[in-house]
Amino acid sequence: MIAAAASIQSNFSTMNSKETPTKTTHETKERENVFLGLYFPADLKAKVAAAAAADERSMSQFAVRVFKNYFDQNPTNA
């Protein structure tokens, strides 16, 4: 019971502290990858979903691969 009270107090102190918490690997990983919200026509989304499923990938992984291949073949000056 005392350990639980100490844990709650520790969590409360951390939440109210002005110290910046250290970043975890997960938080760092999120900054390397960013969300790209895209609107697909419904028929194209169905094709992407089918291709991703056939490739055993998520739609996001499939789209990243398509974009990467495109830009590897068509380098830009950006």
C-alpha positions as CSV (number, residue, x, y, z in Angstrom):
1,M,0.0,0.0,0.0
2,I,2.8,2.4,0.8
3,A,4.6,1.5,-2.5
4,A,1.4,2.3,-4.4
5,A,1.1,5.7,-2.6
6,A,4.7,6.5,-3.4
7,S,4.2,5.6,-7.0
8,I,1.1,7.8,-7.3
9,Q,3.0,10.7,-5.6
10,S,5.9,10.1,-8.0
11,N,3.6,10.2,-11.0
12,F,1.9,13.4,-9.7
13,S,5.2,15.1,-9.2
14,T,6.3,14.2,-12.7
15,M,3.1,15.6,-14.2
16,N,3.5,18.9,-12.3
17,S,7.2,19.2,-12.9
18,K,8.5,21.9,-15.2
19,E,11.4,19.6,-16.2
20,T,11.3,18.4,-19.8
21,P,11.0,14.7,-19.9
22,T,13.6,12.7,-21.8
23,K,12.6,11.5,-25.2
24,T,12.1,7.8,-25.7
25,T,13.1,5.9,-28.8
26,H,9.4,5.8,-29.8
27,E,9.1,9.6,-29.8
28,T,12.3,9.9,-31.8
29,K,11.0,7.4,-34.3
30,E,7.8,9.4,-34.8
31,R,9.8,12.5,-35.7
32,E,11.6,10.6,-38.4
33,N,8.3,9.6,-40.0
34,V,5.6,12.1,-40.6
35,F,1.9,11.8,-41.5
36,L,1.0,12.6,-45.1
37,G,-2.7,12.9,-45.3
38,L,-3.9,12.1,-48.8
39,Y,-7.3,11.9,-50.3
40,F,-7.6,9.1,-52.8
41,P,-10.4,8.6,-55.3
42,A,-12.4,5.5,-54.0
43,D,-11.5,3.4,-57.0
44,L,-7.8,4.1,-56.7
45,K,-7.9,3.4,-52.9
46,A,-9.4,0.0,-53.7
47,K,-6.6,-0.7,-56.1
48,V,-3.9,0.4,-53.6
49,A,-5.6,-1.7,-50.9
50,A,-5.6,-4.8,-53.1
51,A,-2.0,-4.3,-54.2
52,A,-0.9,-3.8,-50.6
53,A,-2.7,-6.9,-49.5
54,A,-1.1,-8.9,-52.3
55,D,2.3,-7.6,-51.2
56,E,1.5,-8.3,-47.5
57,R,2.1,-4.7,-46.6
58,S,0.0,-1.9,-45.1
59,M,-1.4,0.7,-47.5
60,S,1.1,3.2,-46.0
61,Q,4.1,0.9,-46.5
62,F,3.0,0.2,-50.0
63,A,2.5,4.0,-50.8
64,V,5.9,4.8,-49.3
65,R,7.5,2.2,-51.5
66,V,5.8,3.5,-54.6
67,F,6.8,7.1,-53.8
68,K,10.4,6.1,-53.0
69,N,10.7,4.1,-56.3
70,Y,9.3,7.1,-58.2
71,F,11.7,9.6,-56.8
72,D,14.6,7.1,-57.1
73,Q,13.9,6.9,-60.8
74,N,13.1,10.6,-61.2
75,P,15.5,12.6,-59.0
76,T,14.5,16.1,-58.2
77,N,16.6,19.1,-57.2
78,A,14.8,19.5,-53.9
